[in-house]
Amino acid sequence: MLNEKIQKANRRKFLLLLALMCAPVIISYALYFLEYRPESKHYGDLIPIVKVTGNGTNQADNTILRMKDLHGKWVLVTVDSGLCDEACHAKLYFMRQVRLVQGKEKHRIERLWLINDDVVPNAELVKEFEGTLFVNAKDSEILNFIETAELQTKHIYLIDPIGNLMMRFPENVDGTKMGHDIKRLLHVSQLEH
């Protein structure tokens, strides 16, 4: 009688343990087949990852800037004419502000303006956005990696520290939400530079 009670108790413990071990597998299959997708928390759009290579002329000192020179940094990229209309100015402003709000992590972010024509930005603009890399990329292969010519000028893009174009922020960007995305990426990225 005592042995029967012990055997039943052991059998119950075994079945409970078996159920606990199988539960994660069963739940994961159920979520997969029910196509459950949790809501994402990122503001920017993840785009197909593309390795960006090529070079352009850095307008500050007339030197060649190779994209591989920026490896190890997160790079905020905008593409526009050197004339820089209101939308272009807004993108440069948000890129600067988002970098500044990162505090002690701001050194991990670089700002890059790929100028897609032969127009040289005016001196006031260069002074206002000091620290941004002004790169003439009119005939550069860099622009071939950044979507189509029609879309290039509408978004701010993000290149990861190993040189992959991986995210774009919406047109008429919300700087606060963009800043949260960048902060989250800086926090979770473990790449040492």
Backbone hydrogen bonds, N-H to C=O, Kabsch-Sander energy under -0.5 kcal/mol:
donor,donor_aa,acceptor,acceptor_aa,energy
5,K,1,M,-1.8
6,I,2,L,-2.2
7,Q,3,N,-2.6
8,K,4,E,-2.4
9,A,5,K,-2.4
10,N,6,I,-2.7
11,R,7,Q,-2.6
12,R,8,K,-2.5
13,K,9,A,-2.3
14,F,10,N,-2.6
15,L,11,R,-2.6
16,L,12,R,-2.5
17,L,13,K,-2.6
18,L,14,F,-2.6
19,A,15,L,-2.5
20,L,16,L,-2.4
21,M,17,L,-2.2
22,C,18,L,-1.9
23,A,19,A,-1.7
26,I,22,C,-2.4
27,I,23,A,-2.9
28,S,24,P,-2.4
29,Y,25,V,-2.2
30,A,26,I,-2.3
31,L,27,I,-2.7
32,Y,28,S,-2.1
33,F,29,Y,-2.7
34,L,30,A,-1.9
35,E,32,Y,-1.2
36,Y,31,L,-2.5
45,D,168,R,-3.3
46,L,44,G,-0.5
47,I,166,M,-1.7
50,V,165,L,-1.6
52,V,50,V,-0.5
52,V,163,G,-2.8
53,T,51,K,-0.6
56,G,65,L,-2.0
57,T,136,N,-1.9
58,N,56,G,-0.6
58,N,63,T,-3.5
59,Q,57,T,-0.6
59,Q,134,F,-3.2
62,N,58,N,-1.4
63,T,58,N,-0.8
65,L,56,G,-3.3
66,R,64,I,-0.6
67,M,54,G,-2.5
69,D,66,R,-1.9
70,L,67,M,-1.7
71,H,68,K,-1.1
72,G,161,P,-2.9
73,K,70,L,-1.5
74,W,108,R,-3.0
75,V,159,I,-2.6
76,L,74,W,-0.5
76,L,110,E,-2.8
77,V,75,V,-0.5
77,V,157,Y,-2.8
78,T,112,L,-2.2
79,V,152,Q,-0.7
79,V,155,H,-0.5
80,D,114,L,-1.8
84,C,81,S,-1.1
89,H,85,D,-2.4
90,A,86,E,-2.2
91,K,87,A,-2.1
92,L,88,C,-2.4
93,Y,89,H,-2.3
94,F,90,A,-2.6
95,M,91,K,-2.4
96,R,92,L,-2.1
97,Q,93,Y,-2.7
98,V,94,F,-2.8
99,R,95,M,-1.7
100,L,96,R,-2.2
101,V,97,Q,-2.3
102,Q,99,R,-1.2
103,G,100,L,-1.5
105,E,102,Q,-1.9
106,K,103,G,-1.8
108,R,105,E,-2.1
109,I,106,K,-1.8
110,E,74,W,-3.0
112,L,76,L,-3.0
113,W,133,L,-3.1
114,L,78,T,-3.0
114,L,112,L,-0.6
115,I,113,W,-0.8
115,I,135,V,-3.3
116,N,80,D,-1.9
116,N,114,L,-0.6
126,V,122,N,-1.9
127,K,123,A,-2.4
128,E,124,E,-2.6
129,F,125,L,-2.1
130,E,127,K,-1.2
132,T,129,F,-2.1
133,L,111,R,-2.8
134,F,132,T,-0.7
135,V,113,W,-2.8
135,V,133,L,-0.8
136,N,57,T,-2.9
137,A,115,I,-2.5
137,A,135,V,-0.7
140,S,137,A,-1.3
143,L,140,S,-0.7
144,N,141,E,-0.9
145,F,141,E,-0.6
145,F,142,I,-1.6
146,I,143,L,-0.8
147,E,145,F,-1.0
152,Q,148,T,-2.4
153,T,149,A,-0.7
154,K,151,L,-1.9
155,H,151,L,-0.7
155,H,152,Q,-0.7
156,I,169,F,-0.7
157,Y,77,V,-3.2
158,L,167,M,-2.6
159,I,75,V,-2.6
160,D,164,N,-2.7
163,G,160,D,-2.3
165,L,50,V,-3.3
165,L,163,G,-0.5
166,M,158,L,-2.4
166,M,164,N,-0.6
167,M,158,L,-1.2
168,R,45,D,-2.2
169,F,156,I,-3.1
175,G,173,V,-0.8
178,M,174,D,-2.3
179,G,175,G,-2.5
180,H,176,T,-1.9
181,D,177,K,-2.0
182,I,178,M,-2.3
183,K,179,G,-2.6
184,R,180,H,-2.4
185,L,181,D,-2.4
186,L,182,I,-2.8
187,H,183,K,-2.0
188,V,184,R,-2.3
189,S,185,L,-2.0
